[in-house]
Amino acid sequence: MKMKWAYGLVTIFGLALAGCSTTGGSSSTATSSSSGGEAKDQTFKVVVQQEMPSADLSLATDTISFSALNNVYEGLYRLDKDNNPEPAGAAEKATVSNDGLTYTIKLREDAKWSNGDAVTAADYVYGWQRTVNPKTASEYAYLFSPVKNADDITAGKTAVDQLGIKAVSDYELEITLTKATPYFDYLLAFPSFFPQNQKVVEENGSNYAQTSDNAVYNGPFTLTDFDGPGTDTEWSYTKNDTYWDKDNVKLSKIDVSVVKESSTSLNLFQDGEADDVILSGELAQQMANDKSFVSQPEASTTYLEMNQRDANSPFNNENLRKAISYAIDRDALVNSILGDGSIASTGLVPANLTFSPSDKEDFTKAVGTELSYSKKQAKEYWEKAKKELGITSLSFDILSSDTDSSKKITEYLQSAIQESLDGVTVTLSPVPFSVRLDRSNSGDFDVVMGGWGADYADASSFLDLFVSGNSYNRGQWSNSDYDAAIKAASTTDVSDADKRWDDMVDAEKILMDTQGVIPLYQKAEAHLRNTKVKGVVAHGAGAQYDYKWTYIAE
């Protein structure tokens, strides 16, 4: 990817965000206690917008993969319909030491893998060790940072068997943390922390999880008909007859199809070929009053990340970043382009994710920043940037996924930026989701439209991303004051809820004041969902969908 400005040509490198999203509940909070009759055919036909990049618990990084893994695997906890962690693979809630560093967890003894093996404490130990092992190269290993020795293991300084998790017996775990972690219960419900069957992983070697037949499952469903990450456009989740709570699982099968165009999805829904589809733009607006219309809010922010890895990159210039940000009318973007219930971002951390420990004020209100649209200010910052950079023009490319909505958003951005900033030329590179991830990971972009969905209900799920050196800090924006605030929130102030909150508010203000990244909108998905489909559990934070309690009514 080449980015040009007036005095020369340079190749810029960087990455795109994969992003992830939500989970659902436990048997104690089942949402599908069938109050009405159930249809004989319990097949749920779902359309998604992207291929699944990975079916490997240690390697998954994205929304599609995490939703799949959440339905075919299960961890110690499962999120209920209200986003609360409840025992799942655990027989009961963990016993936590007074200092918050030691978790003792008893496992349910009736949990089985789909091949009949018992799910034991050793499976959790192996799964966690495999993910933090630097040989696995898991991008999500950073989530294990609170666990004793995790950071040293991922850095190659300590052996994997020194990770702070051990099997006290077949059905009892002891987890040791380096520091008290307020959101640790949420992590125990997240797919990266699920167990893995060592025998099956090692027997399959490099083929493990490359197809649905090369893995075993312990969740409500098993993955079936999956032929390969990043390429397969049809797969299924089939009811798991070895699942400990199978009596509360009503669906026999969920058929998943990849369809990227909203118009095609709408046709499938109207023809009865799909029960749940995603719409965007004009189609979402047109169907907003349909009885099947559902706007699904998410704790997810879509944003532009600018490659600042090269010292000569113009995006290191704060005034240029601000010029681009002021050129974007976010209200027009969400209302006229998306029309799916998404809301204009005021910062990186989305609204209704986390609240002040003292007065329950929403994080976005506590920060108080606004991302305004102003052609006048956009032009003023662009003039400052040109003088500081010694340029008269600039050309750059925006990398994005190739879904219908992504194309429309980037086309709007192209027009808005070029209209406001004289001498700026924007080109677009819409590519398949898996290609965007690959190009992101190889550093091939100028500006990328990516996003992030909360892994757990805490501001750190977003703010930790942009610490200097974090693997998800794709453009390598860096600010020492920001780093210090995030460090304080996770160390010296971690046990003081009010101080920790203030640290994160300060960090967000620094990021927004400098436009280290440019937030666009807080995502909502506009769905048409068959009104006979009941009990779909969706969350803003965690793995996005949970179909454990879903069923088809008569």
N, C-alpha and C positions, 0 to 999 in steps of 0.2 A: 504494500500500500504506500503510495507516494503522496506527500503533502508538500505543496509548493507555496512559496511566497516570493516577493518581488526580486530578491537578490539571489535566489538559488533554489536548490532542490535537496530535500533530505528525506530519508526513510525513517519513519517513526514506528516504534514498537510499543505494544501494550496488550491488554487483555479485556475481555468482556465478562460481565457477571452472569453467572448461572442462575443464582437465586434459588430460593426454595420457598416452601409454604406449609401448611397445617396438618392437624390430626383430628381424631374423634374419640369417643368415650369407652366405658367399661360396662360389664354386665349389670353392675349395680345401678347404672343410670341409663339403662337401655331405652332408646327413644322409639322403638318400633313395636312395643307391645301391641300387637295387632288388635286395635279396637274394632276394626271392621274386618270383613272377609278378605282373604288372600286369594289372588288369582292363581289358577293352576300352573300357569307358566311363570316361573320366577326368574326370568331372564331380563336383565337390565342392559340396554344398549346405549353406550356412552360414546360421544365424540370428543376428542381432544385436538388441540391445534398443533402439537409437535410430536415427533418421534421420541421414544424413550432412550436417552443417552446411555444409561447404565442400569442393570438390574443387580448390581453388586452393592451390598450394604456399606462396604468400606470405600467405594469409589463414587457413589451417587452424589450429585451436587445440585440438582435442579428440582423444580416443582413436579414435573411429570414422573420422574423416577421416585421421588419420595412418596408421592401419593400411591404409586404402585406398591412400593415396599411396605408401606404402612398397612396395606390390606392383605398382604401375603406373609408378613412376619408380625411378630409381637415382642415388645420389650417388657421390662419390669413394670412399667406403667403404661396406660393408654389414656389419652385425653378424652374427657367426657364432652357432652354437647355444649357445656359452658366453659370449655377450655381448662378444666381442672384435672390435674393428674390423679388417676385412680389406679389401684392395683390391677395388674393384668397377669403378666408372668410371675409377679410377686403374689404371695398368698395374702399379704397384708402390707400396710404402709411401713416404710423403713423405720427402724429405731435409730435416732440420731443422737450422738453424744452432745454434751452441754456446750462444747466449743465449736460444734458444727462441722467437725472434721472427719468423723467416723460414722458411716452408715452400715447398719447391719440389716440384712434383708433375707427373709425366708421366702423360698420359692414354692409355688404350687407344685404338688407332686404328680398331678394328672396331665401336665403339659407334655405334648408329644410333637416330634417332627413328622412330616408327612410320610417318611419312610418307616415310621414306627419307633424310632429311637426316642428315648426319654430326653426332654430338655433339662439339662442340669446346670449347676453353677459353673462347671468347667466350660460350657458353651459361651457363657457371658465373658469369662476370663479370656478365652481364645479370641472371641470377636473383638473385644476392646484392644487386646494386644495386636491383633492383625491390623486394625485401623491405625494405631499410632506407630506401627513399625515403619521406619523410613523406607524400607524396601517396597512397601505397598504404595507409597506416594499418594496417600489420601489427602485431598485438599481439605477435608473436614476434620482432619486430626487436630486442628487448632481448638475445636470445641472441647477436647479432653484436657485442656490446659489446667482446669482446677484439680484434676486427679494427680495424686502424688507421682512425681517423676515423669509425667507425660511429656512436658516440654523438652526435657533432657533426652528422652527416648527418641522423639521425632527429630531432634537435632543430631542424633547418632552418638550421643555422649554416654548413654546408659543402656543396659540390656533391657529388652522388652519384658522380661520376666520380673522386672523391678517395678512395673506399673502398680499403682495403688488399688489393685483389686485381687482378691484371692477367694478361692473356694474353701470355706471352713468345712463343708461337707458337701454331699451331692446336691443338697437343697438349701444351702445357706451361703450367702455372699457377705464378704466384708469389704467395704470400699473406703479408702483413705484419701482425703483431700489435702492439698497443700494449703488451701485457704478456704474459709467459709464462703459458700456460694449461694446467694439467695434464690437463684433460679435453677438449682441443680435438679429438683424434682421434675422440671420441664424437660431437662436433658434426658432423663431416664425414660421419657415417652417418645424420644426422637429416634428415627431409624438408625442413625450412626451408632447408637448405643445398644442396638438389638443383639441377641446372641447369634453365633454362627457355629455350624456343625463342622468341627475340624476335620473329621474323617472325609466328609463329602467335599470340602474345599480342597483338601490335599489329593484326593483321588482324581479330581477333575483338572487340577493344575491350572494352566493358562486358559483352559476352556470353561473354568468355573463361572457360572452365571452368564455365559455368552448366549445361551438359549435357556428356555424354561426347564428343559430336561436336565440341565447340568447344575441343579441346585435342589435343596429340600427346604420346606417351609413350615413355619409353626403358627401362622396366623389364621384368621377366619377363612381365608381363601388360599388357593395355590395358584401360582403363575402358570398359565398354559398357553400353548401356540405362539410363544415368543421366539422369533427366529434370529434375532440379533440386534444389539444396541445401535441406535442411530440410523437404522435402515428400515426396520420392520414397521409397517403401518397398520397392523392388526394383531391384537393379542387378547387374551381373556384372563379373568380371575374366576376360578372354579371352586365351589364350596369344598372346604377341607374337612373330610370325614374324621380326621384324627384330632381336630381342634377340640380343646377341653370344653369350650362353651358353644359347641356346634348347634345345640338346641335353640340358641338365641339368634342363629344365623338363618335368615329366611330365603335369601337369594340362592339360587342354584348356580347361577353363572352371570358374569358381567362381561359383555363383549365390548372391547375398546377399538375404535377406529380413529385414524389420524385424518382430519380434514382441515385444510388451512384456509379455505375460502368460506366466509360467512354465508354467502348465497347458496353454496352447495349444502352447507349444514342445514340451513332453513328448509331447503327442498327435501332433504332426508327426513327431517322432523315432520314436515307436513305430509309426507308420503307414508309415515308410520315406520320408517326404517331406522329411526333413532329415537331414544327416550329423553336424551339430555344433550343439548348442543350449546355452543357459545356463539353469540352474535356480537357484532361491533358496528360502530358508525351509524350510518343511516338505517340499516336493518334493525339495530337495537332500538333506535328511536321509533321506528315504525311499529315495532311489536311491543312497545312498552306497556300498552294497555291490554295485551292478550292475557287470558287467564293462566296461561302457562309460563308467563314471564317471571323470572326471578333475578334480582340483582344481588350478587353475592359479594359483599364487602370483604376486603382482604387487608391484612397488616403488611402491605407490600408497597414499595416505592419504586417507580420507574424513573431512571435518571440518565443523564449524559455524563460519561466519564471521559476526560481528556488525557491523552497520553503525555505525561510529563517526565518520562523516563530519561529522555535525552536532554542534556544540559542546554542544547540549542533549540529545543522545542518552543515555539511561540506560546504554547499553552501553559508554560511556566509563568507567564505574565498574568497577574491577577486582574488587570484591567480588561484584557481580552476575554477572560472567563466571564467577567461581569457584563461585558458588552453583549455576549451571546445570551446570557441569562435574561437581561432586560429586553432582548428582542423577542422573547417568547411570551405570548398571551396564553397563559395556562387555563384560564377560564374558557377561552374559545376552544382550546384543545380538548377539554373534557366535555364541553357541551355540544360543540358542533362536529368534532371529529370522532370522538369516542361514543358519547351518548349512552353509555352503559352503566351509569351511576358512579363512575370514578370521580374523584374530587381533586382539585388543584392542590399541589403540594405547597406547604409553607416551610418545609424543611426535609431533612433526610428521614427522621423518625416519623412514622405515620401517626395519625390521630387515633385515639382510643386503643392504643397498645398498652400503655403503662401510665400510672398515676402517682402523684406525689404521696409519700408516706405520711405527710403531716396533714394536708388538707384535701387530698384526692384530686388535685388539679391535674388536668390532662397535660402530658409532657409538652405538646406543641404550644399550648397556651403559656406554660411556664417559660418556654424559650422566647416566644413572642416575636419571632422573625417573620417577615413577609417577603415573598418573592414576587416583586411587582413587574408589571409590563409597562415599559415606557420607551417609545422610540427615541425620544429626546435624550434620555440617559444612556440608552444603548449607543447612540451616535457619539455622545460625549466620551464614554469609556473607550470606544473604538478609536477615536482621535488620540486619546492618551496612549493607548496601546501601540498605535502606529509609530508615534514619536519615540516611545521607549524601545520598541523593537527595531526601529529604523527601516520600516517597510511601508509600501504604499498599497499593497494588495495581499490577499491570502486565499489559498485554495486548500480545502480539506475534505475528507470523506467521512461519512457517518456509516458505521457498520451496524447492522441490525438483523434480527430474525426476519424470515420471509412470510410471516403470517399476514393476513389481510389487514389487521389492525396496525401491525408494526409498519407496514408499507405506507399506510395513510398517515400515521404519525410522523414518520421521517419526511414524507413529502411536504407536510405542513411545516416542519422545522426548516426544511430547505428553503421554502418560500419565505418564511418569516425572517430568517437570518439574512438572506440575500436582500430582502426588501429594506431591512433596517440598516444594514452595514454595507455602505458603498465600497466596492472593491473586493468583497468576499464572494467566493464561488464555492458552493457546497455540492458535492456529488454523493450518491447513495449506493450502498452495497447491501441489499437484502439477500440473505443466504439462509439455507436450512439451519434449524436450531443447533443441530450437532456440529455443523460447519462453523457456526458462530462460536460455539464453545471451543472447538479446535483452534480456530484462528485466535481466539482470546488467549488460550493457553500458550500459543506460540508467539504471542506479542505482535500480531499483525493488524494494527488499526491506528487511525488518527483519533477519531472520536467514536465511541461506541454507545449505543443505546442499550443499556442493560437494566437490571433491576434486582431487588432483593426482597424476599419475603421473610418475615421473622421466623427464626428457628424456635424461639421461645418468647414469652411475653415480658420482655425487658428491653430497655433502650440499648443495652450493650450488644444486643443481637445485630444492630445496625452500626453503632458507633465503633465497635471493636474492629470493624472492617478496614477503617482508614487510618489505623495506627501505622506508622512508618514500618515498612517491611512485611506487613501482613500480606499473605498470598492473594487475598481478595482486593487489595488496594491496587487495582489493575493499572491505573495511570501513574502510580507511585507519587501521588501528592504527599507532601510531608510538612509537618508543622510541630515544632518542639513543644509549644504550649498545649497543643491538642494532645500530644503523646503523654505529657505530664498529667493532664486531667484524667485521661483514661487509666493511666497507671494508678493514680490515687484512688479511683473508684474501685479498682480491683485489689488494692493492697491496703494502704494505711486507713482508708475510709470504708473498707468493705463491710465492716460490722456496724457502722453508723449509718443507718438508712437515710437520714437527712443530708449528711455530708456527701454520701455517695450520690444522691440525687443531684445535689448542687454541682458536683464534678461533671456529671453527664450533661446537665443543662449548659454548663460552661463550654464543654467540648462541642456540642451542637452549634452553639453561637459562633465559635471560632470557625468551624467548617462552613457555615452559611455566610459569615462575614467575608470570607475569602473566596467563596464559591469553589472550594476544592473539588466538589462535584456539583452538578446542576440538576437538582430534583425537578421532575416534571409533574407527576401526578401520583396520587394514591390509588391503587388499582381496585376496581370492582369488576367482576365478570357478569356480563348479562347473559343469562341462560334462558332457553326455553326448555322446560322440564315437564314431562308428562305428568298431569295432575294425579294419575294413579300411582306414581312413585312416591312413597312415603319414607320418612326416617333417614334421609341423607344428612349426615353430620359433616359440617364444614367449619373450618376455623381460620382465622386470620393468621395465627402463629402456629408453626409446626408443619406437619405433613398435611396437605390441603384437604383431602377428602377421606372420610372413613365410611365404608359401606357395610360395616358389621351389622347394623340394625336396619338397613334399608330393606324394603319389600315392595311388591307390586300389589296394590289393592284390586279387588274385583271391579 
